[in-house]
Amino acid sequence: MAQEKENQDPVGSILIQVHEDLYELREKLTKFPLEEKGGALDIQNLETAIKRTEMGLKIHIEKYLNVVHQHVLTTPIDYNLYSSHASKWLFPAVLDQKTFIFPLESEGKLWQPQKEHSAFPCAFPRIKRKTGLNIKIMQDPESIHHRAAVNATYGISLPYINQRKASVKAQKLIKGSTISSLTVLPASHRTDPYFTPVPVLQADANKGVLSMIERGLIPPAAKITFQNPPIIPRAAPLHRFHEGRKILATAPFAAPQRTESIPEEMKPVSLKRQRSKWKGRKSRGYHDKKAVKVTAPSKTQRSLWDYDFFIYNGVVDKTAPDFLAFKEHFSLSWGSIFSLLEHIEKFLKDYAIPEVKIKANSLVTLLPEFELKNKLTRYDLLSVFENPFDIQMMLNLPGQRYKGQDGRTEAAVKIQATWKCYKARRHFLSYRRQKWASGVIAIAWLLHCHKTRLRKLLKESRERHLENFRIRAKHLAANWNRIRTSRRTIIHIPSLGYSQPVRQNIADFNTQQNTQLGRLCDILDAKVSVIYICSHRMNDELLLYYNKILSLQAAVKSGNLEDRSDLRDRFKIITPEAINIFTKQHMCLATHLMYSPKAIKRIKNLIQGKEAYIVSGLLHRDDLAVADMLNIPILGPEPELAHFYSTKSGSKRVFENANVPVPPGIYSIYSHQQIIEQVSQLVIDHLEIQRWLFKADYEFGGNGTAFCDIPSHLKCYSWVLKESQRYSREDWRKKWAQEPALVKISEELAGILAQHAQPVNEKRFPTWRKFLQTFLSQGGVIEAYPPSESITNVTVDMLIEPNGEIRLLSTGDQFHAEGPFISSGTTMPQTSVDPQVLSSLCLQIGKACKMKNVIGHFSIDLVTFIDPSTMEQQVWATGLNLSYSDQLALTQLTLYLTNGHLDCSLSTLEVPCFAPKKDKKMNNLNVQKVPSQATSRYAVMSTQLRHDSLALVFHYVFLQMCKAHGIGYNIEDRQGTIFILFENLKRDRLGMLTIGEDLQGVLMTFARNLFIIHQEISAPNMQGETNFKTTIDDLEAILGVTEENKLRFEENLQSKH
């Protein structure tokens, strides 16, 4: 209590005490007996004055406390307060402006009005001033002037309060809050989800829910539920005009609730007693709280389930008791219910539902949705019925809709609608098909027009390229004598321009286009610079390797390794950037270069202002486009001529014009019937031939070849031989003699070919049927295999220069590691055919090619054998390839490394001698070098060596391994082994060139090198593919034949002497 007194305002305490003293004085005067007063006393007037003073002090106290606490007190407006008559408390209704007479001293010194806390509006400044002075009087009631003013105004004398409170110590005025501190939750804890809520004390709870939310004791998102809610929402009942004020027991759309009533037995208390109690308790701040007894009505309410009703035959019985009760209960919302019932009645009549029970609660629940949509689904209507599943089954019965009202009309409408829909659907489908067809036709026509336009543009472009090619070819022919002797640049593009189906079936096609790196050796001529287009990107290791090989030119001439010179400025290796873009399209190298603008630009910069021409492989029409971009000629024929005469059938035409011996056979075969007829005729004409070959036109390297030993499988072959012996040779050639044999052979031939014909490339053509399909689509030739056990294939490379000069560039004997029809390499120069005979045959073929407007490089394949019937050597021309060959590229490398000269007319490779260098220091010893006196050389070369284990060894490791085994090239002796490395990624293929003094020795060296490499890189359980073993076996067989021929030659010499 002491603390509370310290916090109280002393002025407020004094005013309250004055109010209490006046109240006690009034009580004493009221109870004072008249006998003790000593005279007449007007008690009524005195009591009225005291009440007036008490009421004025009370009003001023409240105003003062509101000003101090800055509170705004809102009270109901009493309009009697402003009336001119007196109130029930006998106070003047209008405050008299002359109520108080203030002394000058108080008015000038003590009563200065406060501007901040004005109690009256600014429209009454005088009242505001007087009210402020009244407050000052209540603040200092002990002043003499103030007591005089009260006495003069009210006619009473205030008691001397200072005498009663003399013993009370004056309290010091302290500014600050008069409200005790409350519990407030810190802001950091209000956002902490792991903070445990503090318990709510009763003192905090008394402040109210809003106060606790503001102080953080209750979270803002908390759900607050009152046990006894202060307000219970209820629907206000609306009464009809003719009804009395009757209170409904329950509200519509709500569950029945218990109502509360106030008993009427409560009697009012007398006014005088209530006034006295209100006066006393109101002044002391107390309030009366009396409990009111609430009693529930005794009448029970009906639930919604009690208002269900029936509908029979889709009509509501409006006189039924259950329907009347339902209507009475929901009378307030009957408009919506009536509309809904109309929908239900129509639905029941349409489907002829005889009886249904309507659930009142479901009907009322469906009202809001019906009012919003004004349209209900069948599911919504079924939810109103008591037995929806039974009604649903009835609705699902076929034709139920047509049993109800207007059933015949609905059925007619349905039939008409179905028929119209059928007709419209049929017309629509027809229209859609026509529209689709028209769209397909339009798109096809647009594509056709677009393709036609593109073909026309491409044709014009091709014709322009071809015309420019012919113009530049004429210029090259006219100036060839000057160009070949002047400084020039040769652009080598080793492109294989086969057709797309052929390119797709070539394994490692890009590697196959990079086997002619020996073309770089054209820099042997000091006036030649070479630009080599490579189908693989060469890394620094390969570039360094070929730079070292090409730097040996001066060292080879002098025999001293120290004389090597850097020739990197005379050759460039360029890889088109399109190689890395078109990786799966199997494009030829010329096409890649055409789509590589950076490579084209670099070539233009390199050949700018110089004489240059292109040496390609098998020409493609994109070679003409490249030549047109670079504006330089091509040393080669037109692409169409190159493709036509490189086919098997085209080469037969050239050989016929050249009048050279060819195998017996037929060309330009395109049908199966033609095969049966022609092969039967060939067998009868050449009964001594045991094996017949089938070669597709556009394949190469033995891929499109198949063979069959037809006579050995003919059942009638012995009979045919007897028939041929019956006639003379001239008579047997006549058709009447051969006709019976032709019939029998033709009957057996189809089955023999299907069972016994064997393709060479079994991976690509596993059966004769697949080979035959390719053979007939491309066309091909059928020719005889030489009737001998010992056969040698010869390859001759030739050049028809633009001025018409024909030269033999290289000759070589083939060796076959993978069968007699696939060449694995050659030995150069050839030793199987008389050089004069061979040169004569090749020159005849060259002249025939020249007559066909063929220029540039080409190669001829021939076969030689000993005819068993005459025991004479036969040479047949079997193939023509109008392109730069691998043998010619390796021949160029051989000439570069030996500085030799190849004379094809004599089949010799001569190496010039060089003067020995004396006093040469080797291993710190002075040894005089004695060079070899042999000047002839032989070379074994191959670009088809394959071994899967090579991919496991890097190139520099492989070269170090070979060096360790003595495999290398000796510059002084101009013999040894050189490797041709194609690419650095897969590394499973390589080329090898071995040069030696004699053919037998170089074959042994080549085989020994393969054996050593195979032993070094192979594991005992190797599962990969390789042709090293078969190559070694074939070379050993050649060595055996060579040794036998050598012995026979020596015997012949001894017999002559």
Steps between C-alpha positions, in 0.01 A plus 500: 500500500788735573629446153161577355482825695837605370387445145176702550458862397474714824257746337270218403514364853403836645202539265377152581536574869302824460230304322486251787485774762209671328317169484548443875390857576182448301427177687547663836281796410229265377500304827531812724195537735313824491501530875880524512532762233376778718287663240324457179716344227403462139626144453368471146694801374816387678475150357447639151808721527713212625381272216575772248849545636560125511391458142715789377806365682438157355483635147815706545683203654421283201611772259819546692582130501425476126735791432778352714472147353426626149181291479196574291178413679208420274157499655145485361358836402221627720308764312324612820834634612473782248136582565398819678322324789672347798605136504374233735798567724387867533818621324477790258484370147705789361808608677464858616775725380493680836509192717843569653645835593877465488729736683745707303795343673408149404400601154825680426755291683376154582243414234688488174308277258670192346516496125579137448216337695191702417173350620258700284483584135667809366160649415448595876820675617336657803356170622839343441666770712253468786527120497875527529461730800259255660760230467756725667261548790474124545878473483541746788182491713686622814562848355311781674393658174371168367293432812351850472412441137322173581315663791392793284389274215333210680428654835698237698821508694752227430649321800855559597665195352847602604402457863384141445803401293758677703655169586510379136833557336484681169586274210742601234366534147666238278455496125470162323263219420230426754452145373696213649735311268352204313657183368627553144659223289825612328490533121775239455289234673189582298658376172682204654309177413688303770418738784269355764206738569502668841207427735226765504433641845159602623606867511593486133183314410288768664637756252320329216589293193598801286747618763662158522532478119667845488743401776589174321359263762264355238631439145325711236398191297359313800146371475306638800182333613285631785329253727210739533495712182377855570290514183308212342405569136146417407284564200245773546145368447276677257125495576217507255256785500200301623698311767548623849829546677568130534856388570609208283641204680779446247655699223490373143805320355637444851488226755255544786648692791389561853358846561542701814224696675503740787249432771246770544485454880788747547359810674651844456665665794382839620646797319610675811692198629666445163602863484657493843686178428618631162621820656696331773651218296557702188702755692710222651558321168294185580252320270216264584509161331188287543452156341200457276330164499445364149239235430460299175166469325321178560393452134717251297602583142470279190815404303548540124454129451138539616415709191560239225215453255402283201442578134281266298513483119699822487230712671526648850190448715461850643236386749711228660580565869872433458523746212298761691728463801802533268351810337417661833844434641685643199255774420765773505694345208203352321564685174827318429360171627199530271723552194713203598192283547385592148832371363463179698142448382601547137788255542272236656234546231756477221627165622165365631615445858190375687598570859788676671570636844655845528748560780446843651854545621647414158251729331589792723873429457461514120327840506816723495646317202167517317472873563850555363487276192123474442583170333554163663661180380352156527737425786371804690139395454573143608655627823160637604329159482505247779574202271732642231647162394162351415404808305835496323440141388157602374650792309755270337231278352490534119220724382402621848505859386242429235249354751453836668329815390548595134670162450392457139615849414839444666538167323427665166744776575762244601453300182520809284804628686675164471431477129612855440813438707574187299464686172705794626764262634518316168531824307755627749714186468486529125588867520782428743644233272479735207654782696778274625559374150506852363745598773724205419483580133572867565796420726631242255464750218679769699779258587517390139523860383761572763703193407463580133622852562792369707583240238493768236730721706733210576498395137589850392769511764639161392494605137679821586764310698545251218530776241757681711684168551523448124621854444772466763592151369562649155712772656696237695560294185616804306746607769598159638856504361566828673315415823674164563843658474426817699437560868156366582275385784327161490189463715451131579142404595499118550122484479309182422199632313300178489122508513328532835395130532856390436650747747263390774630142478870587517646440846708792635424707193689808621807291579477343154521852353818573698721210385680703231723720715780409260363776275694742718816371332423702187721763662788288367480745211650820635247707309196332654310593815233265633175570680363171633133485606476253787185318610621484863629773723872448536640550847844641572654156530400394149597838355844467657534143367429596139709812528798281598439263208474782248808671642712201388514610136845660516626231737393226256688668216818543705473192720562711811223536756635834612405654164129493583311818420166636617250504213189598693459811289454284188214281617183569696254252648147645527199330657154634403298614802191324367663167590398559862149615405382233255621192682229248404414598142787307331590799283801489274791730572415739216151556645646570844737752345216668309315557831814634676532872427796544735703232322405646160608845612832369628568318172419819307753690706766233442458484121442867440711614203638149429444231243294226658287201406313223681587132500202316639411137561185363343342819374166613638285788379586684822863504381381724220331728755824523701696575184248768413539657846877500468494583126765242415497200259481131587742243360240236429201404284143610540331334799243317290771352275708401801206320662385328182836364386598404853209255516555137402276532197655833396854361519399209274394753238840671521683167473293406195596826334863444597488147355681343793437147631232479764346206689204330328185653628208733455428847639199728566290234674183634663255207529494148644381349171792663327735340752359151436515535125843662476669277757362187331639620167837583658528157660430327169745725308779455761471154645858519631417786741420364844422822690290797398507844665211742557610861547268793584570815301550765770672297772876498542770312688331162457191602704256442215641170380357148520619173344357159424656178370211423269632197300585305813137523615331435163354150479494523123859622466640159394220462246573847363868408460405188305267705281776753428737217401244366254524817296795677360608832645330695224175303519487525880488875480176488308179549689322188376774287653500683835121524544445171696792581729372853555162368610647258754751753639232770530280264700774432755676837507257694721517241777878469474549874538260519795681219684864528398568863398714664767547879548851612589387749768282274713444771762323722254342224289436197721284331233484481123155656504627826654797510265273438204275788604796742506643353182180549302440852638848621397560280201814298458717262305546125492850384406717194516759430764837403350524119459827471689622433850765774493357843434660842542316830499682803371418867558629769266468875572491734204460868425344669201631855509286790378715528188419136410823336611453152657745384766537191718566607856508178698460123470460241770404141574217456745500276804177390664464447872123461515429295191583502131259783424611765755833675455700557821805662342750487214865437426655769287616478223306204361687186393218276375453626145745592230536881534476555127177299474358672802595847375348426161168388651484797735578750226220356289259542792635852557432593140148364528446710813638803322248447225229502772623847613657358812793693647683479827598203713351153464597144584454171314454159658627200307534130569771271366519120500629207300236361268488122565391422145783691327746538791541864403467806722172680470427857610140612545384853573243476781443847643540873446489764772515867396652632821826546686590163660667409828780326310587821319511695829737245656708497181545877539615442859743231383653729241523779759688283752736336247548784254458226241348474156229255403508377138171324437604395150777293661331443842807625686552737790851644476665686785797723416832441676657768715864561587604353839607732776827409661621560855148486629488464875274227633510397864825696546676279237626605157334264254494539124146470367466252214160555339307224330568465129150369426285763331174313448227504759171322563218614722212325676219736585161476664238738638257228614674366812253465783544396864263584784780494759667794327237723660650420842840644407574866441692589188820614674504179708447296184790673323730452800408130511582460130827683546592266783451202266701656220202593288582829333642667193870530417571816302849397399392163361167644380312201626287417799143549619278807517153508662203701375287616794148595399338651812553529874161399644420136416856404392393150393631533143832598349701482183851360462766544231807273497787566255776250427759391248328185373139386486544190714682690770249783513211249526674328791564834670137603459375171645754516785385852592137389513591200716695714750226762525236231546701335778554829680146636498297178521394312809480117506120510526443787256145519368540790254520498123824512302632412155864479608500119510334454162735755345799310638361175364447647154850650496647162597312342212637766265849435636457131426396571143785748463752245622359238263512739208857593591607135497329442165672806359841373611428156352405656171825697492708189573322303231575772245870502590 
